[in-house]
């Protein structure tokens, strides 16, 4: 499989997690937990700040390869997703604070991973940055659509739908990263 296709797919899958949250969070915060639209805006602002903080940390980790940071972010998101899924399944606890803490960690890790994915995509050619940027946008928007679609069709409470979506997309991302690593080792 093409390295561009694998990298774009992995990137889009992680981006889909972000948009899964964007899609489900109004229902989760306002409808299910009864917070106001103003409180929802603050919850969303904190998620955005976590994403930006992750991007700043990404800059500070400039000595680590982009692929390593991207892959590690995918693995950590998968681990957190599985842990949250088990916690909710076993304990039946789906408090807003648990879900939002999980979401903020996911946004932080996505903030580390997303600049890496752009760098990886643009690294495929020194002369086709416009095309590669367009492909990156395509993969991100496709991933966003997948994430939004999955949280909308999963017939579970919003928190469960988001965690199931996050688990699925991060697992697929990690698999794509494994194929990228295999291709690079050949």
C-alpha positions in Angstrom: 0.0 0.0 0.0 1.2 3.5 -0.8 3.0 5.3 2.1 1.1 8.5 1.3 -2.2 6.6 1.5 -1.2 4.9 4.8 0.0 8.1 6.4 -3.0 10.1 5.2 -5.4 7.4 6.5 -3.7 7.2 9.9 -3.8 11.0 10.1 -7.4 11.2 9.1 -8.4 8.5 11.6 -6.9 10.6 14.5 -8.5 13.7 13.1 -11.8 11.8 13.1 -11.5 11.4 16.9 -11.4 15.2 17.3 -14.5 15.6 15.2 -16.3 12.7 16.9 -16.0 14.8 20.1 -17.1 18.0 18.3 -20.2 16.1 17.1 -21.2 14.4 20.3 -20.2 17.0 22.9 -23.3 19.2 22.7 -25.5 16.2 23.3 -23.2 15.0 26.1 -22.7 18.3 27.9 -26.0 20.1 27.3 -28.7 17.5 26.8 -27.4 14.6 28.9 -25.8 16.5 31.8 -27.9 19.7 31.7 -25.1 22.3 31.4 -25.8 25.6 29.7 -24.6 26.7 26.3 -22.1 29.0 28.0 -20.7 26.1 30.1 -20.5 24.1 26.9 -18.4 26.9 25.3 -16.0 26.7 28.2 -15.7 22.9 28.0 -15.0 23.3 24.3 -12.5 26.1 24.9 -10.6 23.8 27.3 -10.5 21.1 24.7 -9.0 23.6 22.2 -6.5 24.7 24.7 -5.4 21.1 25.2 -4.9 20.7 21.5 -2.8 23.9 21.3 -0.8 22.8 24.4 -0.1 19.4 22.6 1.1 21.3 19.6 3.5 23.3 21.8 4.8 20.1 23.4 5.3 18.7 19.9 7.6 21.7 19.1 9.5 21.0 22.3 10.0 17.4 21.2 11.8 18.5 18.0 14.5 15.9 18.6 12.0 13.0 18.3 11.0 11.9 14.8 7.6 13.0 13.5 6.6 9.3 12.8 7.6 8.3 16.3 5.6 11.1 18.0 2.6 10.4 15.7 2.7 6.6 16.3 3.2 7.0 20.0 0.2 9.4 20.2 -1.9 6.8 18.5 -0.9 4.1 20.9 -1.5 6.2 24.0 -4.9 7.3 22.6 -5.7 3.6 22.1 -4.6 2.7 25.6 -6.6 5.5 27.1 -9.7 4.6 25.0 -9.5 0.9 26.1 -9.1 2.0 29.7 -12.0 4.4 29.5 -14.1 1.8 27.7 -13.4 -0.8 30.4 -14.0 1.7 33.2 -17.4 2.6 31.8 -18.4 -1.0 31.0 -17.3 -2.4 34.4 -18.0 0.5 36.7 -21.0 1.9 34.9 -19.5 5.3 35.6 -19.9 7.9 32.9 -19.6 11.1 34.8 -19.0 14.2 32.7 -15.8 14.9 34.5 -14.4 11.5 33.6 -15.4 11.9 29.9 -14.1 15.4 29.7 -10.8 14.5 31.3 -10.5 11.7 28.8 -11.4 14.1 26.0 -8.8 16.7 27.1 -6.1 14.0 27.2 -7.1 12.9 23.7 -7.1 16.5 22.4 -3.6 17.0 24.0 -2.3 13.9 22.2 -4.0 14.9 18.9 -2.3 18.3 19.3 1.1 16.4 19.3 0.1 14.1 16.4 -1.6 16.4 13.9 1.5 18.7 13.2 3.5 15.5 12.8 1.0 14.1 10.2 1.2 17.3 8.2 5.0 17.1 8.3 5.0 13.5 7.3 2.7 14.1 4.4 4.6 17.1 3.1 7.8 15.1 3.4 6.9 12.9 0.5 8.0 15.5 -2.1 10.1 18.7 -2.2 8.2 19.9 -5.3 4.5 19.1 -4.7 3.7 20.8 -1.5 0.4 22.1 -2.8 -0.8 18.7 -3.9 0.3 17.1 -0.6 -1.3 19.8 1.4 -4.6 19.2 -0.5 -4.3 15.5 0.1 -3.7 16.1 3.8 -6.8 18.2 3.9 -8.7 15.5 2.1 -7.6 12.8 4.6 -8.4 15.1 7.5 -11.9 16.0 6.3 -12.6 12.4 5.4 -11.5 11.3 8.9 -13.6 14.1 10.4 -16.7 12.8 8.5 -16.0 9.2 9.6 -15.6 10.3 13.3 -18.8 12.4 13.2 -20.7 9.6 11.4 -19.6 6.9 13.9 -20.6 8.8 17.0 -23.9 9.6 15.4 -24.9 6.0 14.4 -23.7 4.1 17.5 -26.8 3.4 19.4 -25.4 4.1 22.8 -25.3 7.0 25.3 -23.1 9.9 24.0 -20.1 9.1 26.3 -20.1 5.4 25.2 -20.5 6.3 21.5 -17.5 8.7 21.8 -15.3 6.2 23.6 -16.3 3.4 21.2 -15.5 5.7 18.2 -12.2 6.7 19.8 -11.2 3.1 20.4 -12.1 2.1 16.9 -10.4 5.0 15.1 -7.2 4.8 17.3 -6.9 1.1 16.7 -7.2 1.5 13.0 -4.6 4.4 13.2 -2.2 2.2 15.1 -2.6 -0.6 12.5 -1.9 1.9 9.7 1.2 3.1 11.6 2.4 -0.5 11.9 2.2 -0.9 8.1 4.1 2.4 7.7 6.8 1.2 10.0 7.0 -2.1 8.1 7.4 -0.3 4.8 10.1 1.9 6.2 12.1 -1.0 7.5 12.1 -2.7 4.0 
